[in-house]
Amino acid sequence: MSSDQQLNSVMKNISKVIVGKKDAIFFSTVTLLSGGHLLIEDTPGLGKTMLARALAKSINTSYKRIQCTPDLMPSDITGVSIFNEKTREFEFNRGPLFTHILLVDEINRATPRAQSALLEAMAEMRVSVDGKSYRLKTPFMVIATQNPIENHGTYPLPEAQLDRFFMRISMGYPSLSEETEMMNAQKESHPINSLNSVIDSTTLKQLQEQVSQVHVDQDVMHYIAAISQKTREHDALTWGASPRASLAMLRAAQAAALIKSEPYVDPSLVKLIAKPVLSHRLVVKPQMQIEFSPDDVVSGILDSVPVPVASNSKVEWNQKAS
């Protein structure tokens, strides 16, 4: 089975549980393939947790879940050292972080102290406890969910932690036909209960390694950098995208090309992944928030930055925005 067939089998498997949300399934697969972390943000009851569970179950690998509450401690996430009376030594009991796919449900209900316990793991693939460093399993992915409309008992994620998430996506309400199909699928039992894995962790690693091999022309890299640069110059933003965002756009576009069986990254793929990669990294000035949202800013930038186009088998820089 080819790489694109394997990846499409993952998305098809997820769609057995998540009805109609093709974009959310696609972007979550891109994040998985890129080795990044995913933030799913939307109102209650739209399938955020179910999407995370379906993605995890589609991979034959270890999976754990943390339900965040205000009394959650960092040690509940990383693990804790316990004194063994028989050996007269401290032994480290590993927490739920030591898994391949970790679902962090309602992350904004955890205190900043607990949230910060995830930061080192997400950034460096390791955990430091009692002066010792422990490597995490690979591949490793954090899928976090949060409800943006509820403020009571919540702790907004700081910008530094938001920047650690490769993509932020939302689900949105289903259409009438999709909601009817959903009820039909669940009238006897939930499809998640019978969902089987379609690839294993070894195959996933191989697919992740193939992402970096997808060709990216220098002018397409210039295009990605120009988009990031425009966010730093935009009058509506307090600050724009970091170089980490440019690298994320590059890797996401490569992953999208692999899924779509494209031999190289086309600028249209950069446009496709730009909003879920960039929007959560941009901070709109308070006085401009009525007029602009981060998505509005990204859309305007994509309309204004010149797009490289293929001409005579050679990529040339088009001086007019497409």
C-alpha positions as CSV (number, residue, x, y, z in Angstrom):
1,M,0.0,0.0,0.0
2,S,1.4,3.4,-1.0
3,S,1.9,6.3,1.5
4,D,-1.1,8.3,0.3
5,Q,-3.3,5.1,0.5
6,Q,-2.2,4.4,4.1
7,L,-2.9,8.0,5.1
8,N,-6.2,8.1,3.3
9,S,-7.2,4.9,5.1
10,V,-6.5,6.7,8.4
11,M,-8.8,9.5,7.4
12,K,-11.5,7.2,6.2
13,N,-11.3,5.3,9.4
14,I,-11.8,8.5,11.5
15,S,-14.7,9.4,9.2
16,K,-16.6,6.3,10.5
17,V,-16.9,8.2,13.8
18,I,-16.7,11.9,12.8
19,V,-19.4,12.6,10.2
20,G,-18.8,15.2,7.5
21,K,-15.9,17.1,9.1
22,K,-13.4,16.4,6.2
23,D,-11.3,19.5,6.9
24,A,-10.9,18.7,10.6
25,I,-10.0,15.1,9.8
26,F,-7.5,16.2,7.1
27,F,-5.8,18.8,9.3
28,S,-5.5,16.4,12.3
29,T,-3.9,13.9,10.0
30,V,-1.5,16.5,8.7
31,T,-0.5,17.3,12.3
32,L,0.0,13.7,13.2
33,L,2.1,13.2,10.1
34,S,4.2,16.3,10.8
35,G,5.0,15.2,14.3
36,G,3.2,18.2,15.8
37,H,0.6,18.8,18.5
38,L,-3.0,19.6,17.9
39,L,-5.4,22.0,19.7
40,I,-9.1,21.4,19.0
41,E,-11.1,24.4,20.1
42,D,-14.9,24.7,19.8
43,T,-18.1,24.8,21.8
44,P,-19.3,21.7,23.9
45,G,-20.8,18.7,22.2
46,L,-19.3,19.1,18.7
47,G,-17.0,16.0,18.8
48,K,-13.7,17.5,19.8
49,T,-12.8,14.6,22.2
50,M,-14.3,12.0,19.8
51,L,-12.1,13.2,17.0
52,A,-9.0,12.9,19.2
53,R,-10.1,9.4,20.3
54,A,-10.8,8.3,16.7
55,L,-7.4,9.5,15.6
56,A,-5.7,7.7,18.4
57,K,-7.6,4.4,17.9
58,S,-6.7,4.5,14.2
59,I,-3.0,4.0,15.1
60,N,-2.1,0.7,16.8
61,T,-0.1,2.4,19.6
62,S,-0.3,3.5,23.2
63,Y,-2.9,6.1,24.1
64,K,-3.8,7.9,27.4
65,R,-6.1,10.6,28.5
66,I,-6.0,13.4,31.1
67,Q,-9.2,15.1,32.1
68,C,-8.1,18.5,33.3
69,T,-9.5,20.1,36.4
70,P,-8.3,23.0,38.6
71,D,-6.9,20.6,41.2
72,L,-4.7,18.8,38.6
73,M,-1.1,18.8,39.7
74,P,2.0,18.7,37.5
75,S,2.9,15.3,39.0
76,D,-0.4,13.9,37.9
77,I,0.8,14.5,34.3
78,T,4.6,13.8,34.5
79,G,4.7,11.2,37.2
80,V,6.1,11.1,40.7
81,S,9.0,9.6,42.7
82,I,7.9,7.2,45.4
83,F,10.1,5.8,48.2
84,N,10.4,2.0,48.0
85,E,10.8,0.7,51.6
86,K,12.2,-2.6,50.3
87,T,15.0,-1.2,48.2
88,R,15.3,2.0,50.3
89,E,15.4,4.0,47.1
90,F,13.1,6.4,45.3
91,E,11.4,4.9,42.2
92,F,9.9,7.0,39.5
93,N,6.3,6.1,38.6
94,R,5.7,7.4,35.1
95,G,2.7,9.6,34.5
96,P,0.3,9.6,31.5
97,L,2.8,11.7,29.5
98,F,4.7,8.5,28.8
99,T,2.6,7.4,25.9
100,H,2.5,7.9,22.1
101,I,-0.8,9.8,21.8
102,L,-2.0,11.8,24.8
103,L,-5.4,13.4,24.9
104,V,-5.6,16.4,27.2
105,D,-9.3,17.1,27.6
106,E,-10.4,20.7,28.5
107,I,-6.8,21.9,28.8
108,N,-7.9,25.4,29.8
109,R,-9.4,24.0,33.0
110,A,-5.9,23.1,34.3
111,T,-4.0,25.7,36.2
112,P,-1.0,27.4,34.5
113,R,1.3,25.3,36.8
114,A,-0.2,22.1,35.4
115,Q,-0.3,23.4,31.9
116,S,3.4,24.2,32.1
117,A,4.1,20.5,32.8
118,L,3.2,19.8,29.2
119,L,5.5,22.5,27.8
120,E,8.8,20.8,28.1
121,A,7.3,17.5,26.8
122,M,5.8,19.2,23.8
123,A,8.9,21.2,23.0
124,E,11.8,18.8,23.8
125,M,10.2,15.3,24.0
126,R,11.4,14.8,27.5
127,V,10.4,15.3,31.1
128,S,12.5,16.5,34.0
129,V,11.5,15.2,37.5
130,D,13.6,15.5,40.7
131,G,16.7,16.6,38.7
132,K,16.5,13.7,36.3
133,S,15.5,13.8,32.7
134,Y,13.4,11.1,31.0
135,R,12.9,10.7,27.3
136,L,9.4,10.3,26.0
137,K,8.2,7.6,23.5
138,T,8.3,8.3,19.8
139,P,6.2,9.2,18.0
140,F,4.6,11.5,20.6
141,M,1.6,13.7,20.0
142,V,-0.5,15.8,22.4
143,I,-4.1,16.4,21.3
144,A,-5.7,19.1,23.5
145,T,-9.3,20.3,23.6
146,Q,-10.7,23.4,25.0
147,N,-14.0,25.3,25.1
148,P,-13.4,29.0,24.2
149,I,-16.8,30.4,25.3
150,E,-16.7,29.4,29.0
151,N,-14.7,31.6,31.3
152,H,-15.7,30.3,34.8
153,G,-13.0,28.1,36.3
154,T,-10.8,28.3,33.2
155,Y,-7.2,29.5,32.6
156,P,-6.4,30.8,29.1
157,L,-3.4,29.3,27.5
158,P,-0.4,31.7,27.4
159,E,0.9,32.7,24.0
160,A,4.1,30.7,24.6
161,Q,2.1,27.5,25.0
162,L,-0.2,28.2,22.1
163,D,2.9,28.5,19.9
164,R,3.8,25.0,20.8
165,F,0.7,23.7,19.1
166,F,1.3,22.9,15.5
167,M,-2.3,23.5,14.4
168,R,-5.5,24.8,16.0
169,I,-8.7,23.6,14.4
170,S,-12.4,23.7,15.2
171,M,-15.3,21.4,14.4
172,G,-18.3,23.6,13.7
173,Y,-22.0,22.5,13.7
174,P,-23.0,19.7,11.4
175,S,-25.4,20.2,8.6
176,L,-29.0,18.8,8.8
177,S,-28.1,15.7,6.8
178,E,-24.8,15.1,8.7
179,E,-26.7,15.3,12.1
180,T,-29.3,12.8,10.8
181,E,-26.5,10.5,9.6
182,M,-24.8,10.8,13.0
183,M,-28.0,9.8,14.9
184,N,-28.5,6.8,12.6
185,A,-24.9,5.7,13.2
186,Q,-25.3,5.9,17.0
187,K,-28.8,4.7,17.6
188,E,-27.6,1.2,18.7
189,S,-24.0,1.8,19.7
190,H,-21.3,4.3,19.2
191,P,-19.0,3.6,16.2
192,I,-15.9,4.4,18.4
193,N,-16.5,1.2,20.3
194,S,-15.8,-1.0,17.2
195,L,-13.2,1.2,15.5
196,N,-10.0,-0.7,14.6
197,S,-6.5,0.6,14.0
198,V,-5.3,0.8,10.3
199,I,-1.6,1.5,10.8
200,D,0.9,0.9,13.6
201,S,3.6,3.1,15.2
202,T,6.4,1.7,13.0
203,T,4.4,2.6,9.8
204,L,3.6,6.1,11.3
205,K,7.3,6.7,11.9
206,Q,8.1,5.7,8.3
207,L,5.4,8.1,7.0
208,Q,6.7,10.9,9.2
209,E,10.2,10.4,7.8
210,Q,8.9,10.6,4.2
211,V,7.4,14.1,4.9
212,S,10.8,15.8,5.0
213,Q,11.6,14.2,1.6
214,V,8.8,16.0,-0.2
215,H,10.4,18.6,-2.5
216,V,9.9,22.3,-1.7
217,D,11.2,24.9,-4.3
218,Q,13.2,27.8,-3.0
219,D,10.5,30.2,-4.2
220,V,7.8,28.4,-2.3
221,M,10.0,28.7,0.8
222,H,10.3,32.4,0.0
223,Y,6.5,32.6,-0.2
224,I,6.1,31.0,3.2
225,A,8.6,33.4,4.7
226,A,6.9,36.4,3.0
227,I,3.6,35.4,4.6
228,S,5.2,35.3,8.1
229,Q,6.9,38.6,7.5
230,K,3.6,40.2,6.5
231,T,2.1,39.2,9.9
232,R,5.0,41.0,11.7
233,E,4.2,44.2,9.7
234,H,0.4,44.1,10.0
235,D,-1.1,47.2,11.7
236,A,-3.8,45.1,13.4
237,L,-1.5,42.8,15.3
238,T,0.5,43.2,18.5
239,W,3.0,40.7,17.1
240,G,3.1,38.3,14.3
241,A,4.2,34.8,13.5
242,S,7.5,33.4,14.8
243,P,10.1,31.5,12.7
244,R,8.6,28.4,14.3
245,A,5.4,29.2,12.5
246,S,7.2,29.4,9.2
247,L,8.8,26.0,9.8
248,A,5.3,24.6,10.8
249,M,3.8,25.9,7.5
250,L,6.7,24.3,5.6
251,R,6.2,20.9,7.3
252,A,2.4,21.1,7.1
253,A,2.5,21.8,3.4
254,Q,4.9,18.8,2.9
255,A,2.6,16.6,4.8
256,A,-0.4,17.8,2.8
257,A,1.5,17.0,-0.4
258,L,2.2,13.5,0.8
259,I,-1.4,12.8,1.7
260,K,-2.5,14.1,-1.7
261,S,0.3,12.1,-3.5
262,E,1.9,15.3,-4.9
263,P,5.6,15.1,-5.7
264,Y,6.3,18.7,-4.5
265,V,4.7,21.4,-2.5
266,D,2.4,23.6,-4.6
267,P,1.7,27.2,-3.3
268,S,-2.0,26.2,-3.1
269,L,-1.1,23.7,-0.3
270,V,0.6,26.6,1.6
271,K,-2.7,28.5,1.3
272,L,-4.6,25.4,2.4
273,I,-2.8,25.0,5.7
274,A,-2.0,28.7,6.5
275,K,-5.0,29.5,8.8
276,P,-4.8,26.4,11.1
277,V,-1.1,26.9,11.4
278,L,-1.0,30.7,11.9
279,S,-4.2,31.9,13.4
280,H,-3.6,30.9,17.0
281,R,-0.1,32.4,16.9
282,L,-1.3,35.9,16.1
283,V,-2.4,38.5,18.7
284,V,-4.8,41.2,17.5
285,K,-4.6,44.6,19.2
286,P,-7.5,45.1,21.6
287,Q,-8.7,48.2,19.7
288,M,-8.8,46.2,16.5
289,Q,-10.5,43.1,17.7
290,I,-14.0,44.3,16.6
291,E,-12.8,44.8,13.0
292,F,-10.3,41.9,12.7
293,S,-10.0,38.3,13.7
294,P,-6.7,36.3,13.3
295,D,-8.4,34.4,10.4
296,D,-9.3,37.7,8.7
297,V,-5.7,38.9,9.0
298,V,-4.4,35.6,7.5
299,S,-6.9,35.8,4.6
300,G,-5.9,39.4,3.8
301,I,-2.2,38.4,3.8
302,L,-2.8,35.4,1.5
303,D,-4.6,37.8,-0.9
304,S,-1.8,40.3,-0.9
305,V,1.4,38.2,-1.0
306,P,2.6,37.4,-4.6
307,V,2.3,33.7,-5.4
308,P,5.0,31.7,-7.1
309,V,3.6,30.0,-10.2
310,A,4.9,27.3,-12.5
311,S,5.8,28.5,-16.0
312,N,7.7,26.6,-18.8
313,S,8.6,23.9,-16.3
314,K,10.3,26.5,-14.1
315,V,9.0,28.1,-11.0
316,E,9.0,31.9,-11.4
317,W,7.9,34.6,-9.0
318,N,4.6,36.2,-10.1
319,Q,4.6,39.9,-9.2
320,K,0.8,39.9,-9.0
321,A,-1.1,38.2,-6.2
322,S,-3.3,35.4,-7.5
